[in-house]
Amino acid sequence: MEEWIPKTDLGRRVKHRQITDINEILDNGHIILEPQITDSLLPEMENDLLLIGQSKGKFGGGRRRVFRQTQKKTREGNKPRFAAYAVVGNQDGIVGLGYGKARETVPARDKALRKAKISVFKIARGSGSWEGTVDEPHTIPFTVEGKCGSVVVRLKPAPKGKGLVAEKEVQKILRAAGVQDVWSESWGQTKNKINLIKATEAALKKLSTTKLRPQDVKNLSVSYGNVNSIAIAQEPAPSKVSAPKKPVVEVPDTAAEQAENKPLKGASTSLEHVNGIGPTTAKTLIEAGFSDAEKLAASSVEELSALDGIGKATAKKLIEAAKEAMQ
């Protein structure tokens, strides 16, 4: 990793240790374009190749293998191509899948691993089985279903100790994601392993995109990503759930008492309370001198776009968010 020269702004921030948590990237919707970002933030990540092809020949024909071979007929002869499907995960709520093709097996494998590392996403785990009462995110919190082509995969919560009741390649994906127990059903042409894998990926992504009520998050012991983030997932954001109650202020008798009890103009408009501004962006703005929403609203697009990691479109959104917070 010391020889890595980042080519993107996100990679440079990870290289300089300005971002040390993968959740900050995934929660803010940043696009990962360099696999070294995932390698540096998830050093414990493991990878595996899925069996999507079969071997040819008189004695070994039909045996499952990691490379899927196709060939094109030309006047010069047959031109073979190889495809591979890779899965990466930290076995703790983060998983990624990648599909790569090349004229040789090794480049196809490397391309699949690279795409898997830049396509990681978080899943929700919990204890959603009615057969068990374990307060541990060992399975999925609710039933999900994914579809690709004619293949439909349905995943259901299972009790503690049941294991992964699923097809072998689906088991590899669930194990990399950190799911220990699950029931599964599948329909369609499940012999097409690529469609089966894509249907499983679509089902897993629904775990994090489905909205849950705060009481359901607590009852099902839902954890998004790492288990250490379970407390964060259970606490709803105060700005979205309920507005803070206004304190009762006694009416002062003199003008001096009015000046003492008058709140500061920027006290309630700090950048931490402005919707649409993340912690990393707020830190950059504060270091540049924009300590509250009032100063940010009075700034110009040219001033903000000159900062590192902020473009003109982002600068306009920041100024509009600051003006709304002031109102």
C-alpha positions in Angstrom: 0.0 0.0 0.0 3.0 2.3 0.4 3.6 2.2 -3.3 0.0 3.2 -4.1 -0.4 6.5 -5.8 -4.1 7.6 -5.6 -5.7 9.0 -8.7 -9.0 10.2 -7.2 -9.8 12.7 -4.5 -11.4 9.9 -2.4 -8.2 7.8 -2.7 -6.0 10.7 -1.6 -8.1 11.3 1.5 -7.9 7.6 2.4 -4.2 7.6 1.7 -3.6 10.6 4.0 -5.8 9.0 6.7 -8.5 11.7 6.5 -11.0 8.9 6.1 -10.4 5.8 8.3 -13.9 4.2 8.2 -15.5 2.5 5.3 -18.9 3.4 6.7 -18.2 7.1 6.0 -17.8 6.3 2.3 -20.8 3.9 2.0 -23.2 6.0 4.0 -22.5 9.2 2.0 -22.9 7.4 -1.3 -19.3 8.0 -2.5 -18.2 5.9 -5.6 -15.1 3.8 -5.1 -13.0 3.7 -8.2 -9.8 2.3 -6.7 -9.6 -1.2 -5.1 -6.8 0.0 -2.8 -9.4 2.1 -0.9 -11.1 -1.1 0.2 -7.9 -2.9 0.9 -6.7 -0.1 3.2 -10.0 0.3 5.1 -10.8 -3.4 5.3 -7.5 -5.2 5.9 -9.3 -8.3 7.3 -11.3 -8.7 4.1 -11.3 -12.2 2.4 -11.9 -13.1 -1.2 -13.1 -16.2 -3.0 -14.0 -17.3 -6.6 -17.5 -18.7 -7.4 -18.0 -21.8 -9.5 -19.7 -20.4 -12.6 -18.3 -22.7 -15.3 -17.6 -26.4 -15.9 -14.6 -28.3 -17.2 -14.5 -30.0 -20.6 -13.1 -33.3 -21.7 -13.7 -37.0 -21.7 -12.9 -37.7 -18.0 -13.4 -34.3 -16.2 -16.4 -33.1 -18.2 -19.1 -31.5 -16.3 -17.1 -30.7 -13.1 -17.7 -27.3 -11.7 -14.8 -24.8 -12.1 -14.2 -21.1 -11.4 -13.7 -20.0 -15.0 -16.5 -20.0 -17.6 -15.0 -20.5 -21.1 -16.6 -19.3 -24.3 -15.0 -19.1 -27.8 -15.5 -17.3 -31.0 -15.2 -19.0 -34.4 -13.0 -17.1 -36.9 -11.1 -17.9 -40.0 -7.9 -17.8 -38.0 -9.3 -20.4 -35.6 -11.0 -20.4 -32.2 -10.6 -17.4 -30.0 -11.4 -18.4 -26.4 -12.4 -16.0 -23.6 -12.6 -16.7 -19.9 -15.0 -15.2 -17.3 -14.8 -15.3 -13.5 -17.0 -14.2 -10.6 -15.4 -13.0 -7.3 -16.8 -12.3 -3.9 -15.1 -10.3 -1.2 -16.2 -9.6 2.4 -15.1 -9.0 5.9 -17.6 -11.5 7.3 -19.1 -8.7 9.4 -21.8 -7.0 7.3 -19.8 -5.8 4.2 -19.7 -7.8 0.9 -18.9 -7.1 -2.7 -19.3 -9.1 -6.0 -17.5 -8.6 -9.3 -17.6 -10.2 -12.8 -14.6 -10.1 -15.0 -13.8 -11.4 -18.6 -10.5 -11.6 -20.4 -8.6 -13.8 -23.0 -6.6 -15.4 -20.2 -7.6 -16.9 -16.9 -5.4 -14.8 -14.6 -6.5 -11.4 -16.0 -10.1 -12.5 -15.7 -9.6 -13.4 -12.1 -7.8 -10.1 -11.3 -10.5 -8.1 -13.1 -13.3 -9.9 -11.1 -11.5 -9.2 -7.8 -11.0 -5.5 -8.7 -14.6 -5.0 -9.5 -15.7 -6.8 -6.4 -13.6 -4.5 -4.2 -15.0 -1.3 -5.8 -18.6 -2.7 -5.5 -18.7 -3.4 -1.8 -22.0 -2.6 0.1 -23.4 -3.0 3.6 -26.2 -5.4 4.5 -28.5 -5.4 7.5 -28.4 -8.4 9.9 -30.5 -9.2 12.8 -32.5 -11.8 14.7 -35.7 -11.9 12.6 -36.7 -15.6 13.1 -39.8 -16.3 15.2 -38.2 -19.6 16.2 -35.4 -18.0 18.2 -35.1 -15.3 20.8 -31.3 -14.6 20.5 -30.5 -10.8 20.7 -27.6 -11.2 18.2 -27.4 -10.3 14.5 -26.8 -13.8 13.3 -29.3 -13.9 10.5 -31.3 -11.5 8.3 -34.0 -9.3 10.0 -36.8 -10.0 7.4 -37.5 -11.9 4.2 -36.1 -10.5 1.0 -36.3 -11.6 -2.6 -34.1 -10.9 -5.7 -34.6 -11.6 -9.4 -32.4 -11.8 -12.4 -33.7 -13.3 -15.6 -35.8 -16.3 -14.8 -34.0 -16.9 -11.5 -35.7 -15.8 -8.2 -34.0 -16.2 -4.9 -35.8 -15.7 -1.6 -33.9 -15.5 1.7 -35.7 -16.0 5.1 -34.5 -15.6 8.7 -33.5 -18.8 10.4 -33.0 -19.6 14.1 -29.6 -19.7 15.8 -27.6 -22.8 14.9 -29.5 -23.7 11.7 -26.7 -22.8 9.4 -26.9 -21.7 5.7 -29.6 -23.7 4.0 -28.9 -22.5 0.5 -27.1 -23.4 -2.7 -23.3 -23.7 -2.4 -22.4 -20.5 -4.3 -25.1 -18.6 -2.3 -23.5 -19.9 0.9 -20.2 -18.4 -0.1 -21.8 -15.0 -0.6 -23.7 -15.1 2.7 -20.7 -16.4 4.6 -18.6 -13.5 3.2 -21.3 -11.1 4.3 -21.4 -12.4 7.9 -24.7 -14.2 7.8 -24.6 -17.4 9.9 -28.2 -18.8 9.6 -30.7 -18.4 6.8 -33.4 -20.3 4.9 -33.5 -19.9 1.1 -35.8 -20.8 -1.8 -35.1 -20.4 -5.6 -37.0 -20.8 -8.8 -36.2 -20.7 -12.5 -33.1 -21.8 -14.4 -30.8 -22.0 -11.3 -28.2 -23.9 -13.3 -27.3 -20.5 -14.7 -25.0 -19.5 -11.8 -24.5 -16.0 -13.0 -28.2 -15.2 -12.8 -28.3 -17.0 -9.5 -25.5 -14.9 -8.1 -27.0 -11.6 -9.4 -30.4 -12.5 -7.9 -28.8 -13.2 -4.5 -27.0 -9.8 -4.7 -30.2 -8.0 -5.5 -31.9 -9.7 -2.5 -29.0 -8.7 -0.1 -29.1 -5.0 -1.3 -32.8 -4.9 -0.3 -31.8 -5.5 3.3 -30.2 -2.1 3.6 -32.6 -0.1 1.4 -35.7 -1.2 3.2 -36.8 1.3 5.8 -37.6 0.1 9.3 -39.3 1.8 12.2 -37.1 2.5 15.3 -39.0 0.0 17.4 -38.5 -2.7 14.7 -34.8 -2.0 14.6 -34.6 -2.5 18.4 -36.9 -5.6 18.5 -35.0 -7.4 15.6 -31.5 -6.4 16.9 -30.8 -4.9 13.4 -27.1 -4.1 12.7 -26.0 -2.3 9.5 -22.5 -3.2 8.5 -20.2 -4.0 11.5 -21.7 -5.2 14.7 -20.1 -2.3 16.5 -22.4 0.1 14.7 -25.6 -1.5 16.2 -26.0 1.3 18.8 -25.8 3.9 16.0 -28.4 2.1 13.9 -30.8 1.9 16.8 -30.7 5.6 17.7 -32.9 7.7 15.3 -31.6 11.1 14.2 -33.1 13.8 16.5 -33.7 16.2 13.5 -35.9 13.6 11.7 -37.8 12.1 14.6 -38.8 15.1 16.8 -37.8 18.7 17.1 -36.1 19.8 20.3 -38.2 21.5 22.8 -37.6 25.2 23.2 -36.4 26.2 26.7 -38.6 28.4 28.9 -36.9 31.8 29.2 -38.0 34.3 31.8 -38.6 37.9 30.6 -35.8 40.1 31.9 -36.6 43.4 33.5 -33.7 45.6 32.2 -31.8 46.0 29.0 -28.6 44.6 30.5 -30.4 41.4 31.5 -31.8 41.2 27.9 -28.2 41.4 26.5 -27.0 38.7 28.8 -29.8 36.3 28.1 -29.8 36.9 24.4 -28.5 33.8 22.6 -25.6 34.0 20.1 -26.7 34.3 16.5 -24.6 31.4 15.3 -25.1 29.1 18.3 -28.0 27.1 16.8 -26.7 27.3 13.3 -23.5 25.4 13.6 -22.5 23.3 10.6 -23.0 20.0 12.6 -26.8 20.8 12.7 -27.2 21.7 9.0 -28.9 19.1 6.9 -26.9 18.0 3.9 -23.4 18.6 5.3 -21.5 15.5 6.3 -18.8 15.4 9.1 -15.9 15.4 6.7 -17.3 18.4 4.7 -18.0 20.2 7.9 -14.5 19.7 9.1 -13.1 21.1 5.8 -15.3 24.1 6.0 -14.4 24.8 9.7 -10.7 24.6 8.9 -11.2 27.1 6.1 -12.9 29.6 8.4 -16.6 28.9 7.8 -17.4 28.0 11.4 -21.2 28.4 11.2 -24.1 28.6 8.8 -24.2 32.4 8.8 -20.6 32.6 7.4 -21.3 29.8 4.9 -24.4 31.5 3.6 -22.5 34.8 3.1 -19.8 33.1 1.1 -19.6 32.7 -2.7 -19.4 29.7 -5.0 -15.8 30.7 -6.0 -14.6 30.7 -2.4 -16.0 27.3 -1.6 -15.0 25.6 -4.9 -11.4 26.6 -4.2 -11.4 24.3 -1.3 -10.1 20.7 -1.6 -12.8 18.2 -2.6 -15.6 20.8 -3.2 -16.8 21.5 -6.7 -19.0 24.3 -8.0 -22.2 22.2 -7.9 -21.4 21.1 -4.3 -20.7 24.7 -3.3 -24.1 25.8 -4.5 -25.8 23.1 -2.5 -23.8 24.0 0.6 -24.8 27.7 0.4 -28.5 26.8 -0.2 -28.4 24.4 2.8 -26.9 27.1 5.0 -29.5 29.7 3.9 -32.3 27.2 4.8 -30.8 26.6 8.2 -30.6 30.3 8.8 -34.3 30.6 8.0 
